[in-house]
Amino acid sequence: MIQSDGERLNELKSQISAAYGREPLDLLVKNVRLVNVYSGNVVLTNIGIKAGRVVTISPERPPVRPIAIFEGDDMYAIPGLIDAHCHI
């Protein structure tokens, strides 16, 4: 689906608003071990998603209840390894 500039702008505003805790996240993935692929550090945190994009990474719960919550149960989130290998 192709979005108009106005639709994309509204989506971006919604993502920013959710990042500031003014509107609910679409999904909160809580209690995951996030791996920093640059430093090698691993931190227990929550990942907030709005309109298909990560908008928050925080150990704190968001002020507005998310639409959906997924319990990460200490699973690892490794952003640098998603689609890291492909052939063109």
TISE-226355 format. One record per residue (C-alpha): residue number from 1; chain; x, y, z. Coordinates in steps of 0.5 Angstrom, whole numbers, plus 500, padded with zeros to 3 digits. Layout:
# TISE-226355
+-----+---+-----+-----+-----+
:   k : c :  c1 :  c2 :  c3 :
+-----+---+-----+-----+-----+
: NUM : A :   X :   Y :   Z :
...
+-----+---+-----+-----+-----+
//
This chain:
# TISE-226355
+-----+---+-----+-----+-----+
:   k : c :  c1 :  c2 :  c3 :
+-----+---+-----+-----+-----+
:   1 : A : 500 : 500 : 500 :
:   2 : A : 503 : 507 : 498 :
:   3 : A : 502 : 512 : 503 :
:   4 : A : 501 : 520 : 501 :
:   5 : A : 505 : 525 : 505 :
:   6 : A : 499 : 527 : 509 :
:   7 : A : 498 : 519 : 512 :
:   8 : A : 506 : 518 : 513 :
:   9 : A : 506 : 525 : 517 :
:  10 : A : 500 : 523 : 521 :
:  11 : A : 504 : 516 : 522 :
:  12 : A : 510 : 519 : 524 :
:  13 : A : 506 : 524 : 529 :
:  14 : A : 503 : 518 : 532 :
:  15 : A : 510 : 515 : 533 :
:  16 : A : 513 : 521 : 536 :
:  17 : A : 507 : 521 : 541 :
:  18 : A : 507 : 514 : 543 :
:  19 : A : 515 : 515 : 544 :
:  20 : A : 513 : 521 : 549 :
:  21 : A : 508 : 516 : 552 :
:  22 : A : 502 : 521 : 550 :
:  23 : A : 498 : 515 : 546 :
:  24 : A : 499 : 507 : 547 :
:  25 : A : 504 : 503 : 544 :
:  26 : A : 501 : 498 : 539 :
:  27 : A : 506 : 493 : 542 :
:  28 : A : 510 : 493 : 548 :
:  29 : A : 515 : 487 : 548 :
:  30 : A : 517 : 487 : 555 :
:  31 : A : 523 : 483 : 559 :
:  32 : A : 528 : 482 : 553 :
:  33 : A : 535 : 482 : 554 :
:  34 : A : 537 : 487 : 548 :
:  35 : A : 544 : 486 : 546 :
:  36 : A : 548 : 492 : 544 :
:  37 : A : 552 : 489 : 537 :
:  38 : A : 557 : 495 : 538 :
:  39 : A : 559 : 494 : 545 :
:  40 : A : 557 : 487 : 547 :
:  41 : A : 553 : 490 : 553 :
:  42 : A : 546 : 486 : 554 :
:  43 : A : 541 : 490 : 558 :
:  44 : A : 534 : 487 : 561 :
:  45 : A : 529 : 492 : 558 :
:  46 : A : 522 : 493 : 554 :
:  47 : A : 521 : 495 : 547 :
:  48 : A : 516 : 499 : 545 :
:  49 : A : 513 : 499 : 537 :
:  50 : A : 508 : 504 : 534 :
:  51 : A : 506 : 503 : 527 :
:  52 : A : 511 : 498 : 525 :
:  53 : A : 517 : 502 : 528 :
:  54 : A : 521 : 501 : 535 :
:  55 : A : 520 : 508 : 538 :
:  56 : A : 522 : 506 : 545 :
:  57 : A : 527 : 502 : 549 :
:  58 : A : 526 : 503 : 556 :
:  59 : A : 526 : 499 : 563 :
:  60 : A : 520 : 503 : 565 :
:  61 : A : 513 : 501 : 563 :
:  62 : A : 510 : 506 : 559 :
:  63 : A : 505 : 511 : 562 :
:  64 : A : 499 : 509 : 557 :
:  65 : A : 497 : 502 : 557 :
:  66 : A : 500 : 499 : 550 :
:  67 : A : 495 : 496 : 546 :
:  68 : A : 498 : 489 : 546 :
:  69 : A : 504 : 486 : 551 :
:  70 : A : 508 : 480 : 549 :
:  71 : A : 512 : 477 : 555 :
:  72 : A : 519 : 476 : 553 :
:  73 : A : 521 : 472 : 558 :
:  74 : A : 529 : 474 : 558 :
:  75 : A : 529 : 472 : 551 :
:  76 : A : 535 : 476 : 547 :
:  77 : A : 533 : 481 : 542 :
:  78 : A : 539 : 482 : 537 :
:  79 : A : 537 : 488 : 532 :
:  80 : A : 544 : 487 : 528 :
:  81 : A : 543 : 480 : 526 :
:  82 : A : 536 : 481 : 523 :
:  83 : A : 536 : 480 : 515 :
:  84 : A : 544 : 480 : 516 :
:  85 : A : 545 : 475 : 511 :
:  86 : A : 542 : 475 : 504 :
:  87 : A : 544 : 474 : 496 :
:  88 : A : 542 : 479 : 491 :
+-----+---+-----+-----+-----+
//
